[in-house]
Amino acid sequence: MGLAKTEMFTDLQNEISLISKAFSHPARVTILQHLFKIDSCVCGDLVNEIGLAQPTISQHLKELKQLGLIKGTVEGTSVCYCINHEKWAQMKTVMSEFLDQDLPTKQDCC
């Protein structure tokens, strides 16, 4: 059995890639923006807010939850989602370091 392609890369490179995946679909960006705006939400509210089908919203919520950017708690028959502020801060640090790596360069090399 061959190696998984992700094993060829560092943990940091894989983390940056996974974080980037969260922002690779406008529905996930919209969900995150909405959760920041209201500070909590149930899935039904997101369906009304975004206009996508409930199963589609659920799939995007699952992706964001797997990445740890959001967390959910069960409240009766609904799940209340919110931003995982600790993971969000970690993600911002990782991405800032990655995106700022070009700042010390004073001249264009190409």
C-alpha positions in Angstrom: 0.0 0.0 0.0 1.4 3.4 -0.9 1.8 6.4 1.4 -0.9 8.9 1.6 0.2 12.0 -0.3 -0.3 14.2 2.9 2.5 12.2 4.6 5.0 13.8 2.2 4.4 17.2 3.8 5.0 18.7 7.2 2.3 18.9 9.9 2.3 22.7 9.4 1.8 22.4 5.6 -1.1 20.0 6.1 -2.6 22.3 8.8 -2.4 25.3 6.4 -4.0 23.2 3.7 -6.9 22.1 6.0 -7.5 25.7 7.2 -7.5 26.9 3.6 -10.2 24.3 2.8 -12.5 25.9 5.3 -12.4 29.1 3.2 -12.6 27.3 -0.2 -16.4 27.4 -0.4 -18.4 30.6 -0.1 -21.1 28.8 1.9 -18.6 28.0 4.7 -17.3 31.6 4.6 -20.9 32.8 4.9 -21.6 30.4 7.8 -18.6 31.7 9.7 -19.5 35.3 9.1 -23.1 34.6 10.3 -21.9 32.8 13.4 -19.6 35.8 14.3 -22.4 38.2 13.7 -25.0 36.5 16.0 -22.5 34.6 18.2 -24.6 31.3 18.1 -27.0 29.7 15.7 -29.1 26.6 15.0 -29.0 24.9 11.7 -32.5 25.9 10.7 -31.6 29.6 11.0 -28.6 29.0 8.7 -30.9 27.5 6.1 -33.1 30.6 6.1 -30.1 33.0 6.2 -28.0 31.4 3.5 -30.7 29.9 1.3 -29.2 26.5 0.8 -30.8 23.2 1.5 -30.6 21.8 5.1 -28.5 18.8 4.1 -26.0 21.1 2.3 -25.7 23.4 5.3 -25.2 20.3 7.5 -22.4 19.1 5.3 -20.6 22.5 5.5 -21.2 22.6 9.3 -19.6 19.1 9.5 -16.5 20.3 7.6 -16.1 23.4 9.8 -16.6 21.3 13.0 -14.1 18.6 11.9 -11.6 21.5 11.4 -12.4 22.7 14.9 -13.4 26.2 13.8 -16.9 25.8 15.2 -18.4 23.7 18.0 -21.9 22.6 18.5 -24.1 21.7 21.5 -27.3 19.7 21.4 -30.3 21.7 22.6 -33.4 19.5 22.4 -33.8 18.4 18.8 -31.5 21.2 17.5 -27.8 21.7 17.5 -26.5 25.2 18.5 -23.3 26.1 16.7 -20.8 28.8 17.6 -17.3 29.8 16.8 -14.5 27.9 18.6 -12.6 31.1 19.7 -9.5 29.2 20.9 -9.1 27.3 17.6 -9.9 30.5 15.7 -7.0 32.3 17.4 -4.7 29.4 16.7 -5.7 29.4 13.0 -5.1 33.1 12.8 -1.6 32.7 14.2 -0.7 29.9 11.8 -2.1 31.7 8.8 -0.6 35.1 9.7 2.8 33.5 10.0 2.3 31.8 6.6 1.0 34.9 4.9 3.6 37.2 6.4 6.6 35.2 5.4 7.3 37.5 2.5 7.4 40.7 4.5 11.2 40.8 5.2 12.0 40.6 1.4 13.0 44.0 0.2 13.4 43.3 -3.5 11.7 41.3 -6.1 13.9 38.3 -7.1 12.2 37.5 -10.4 
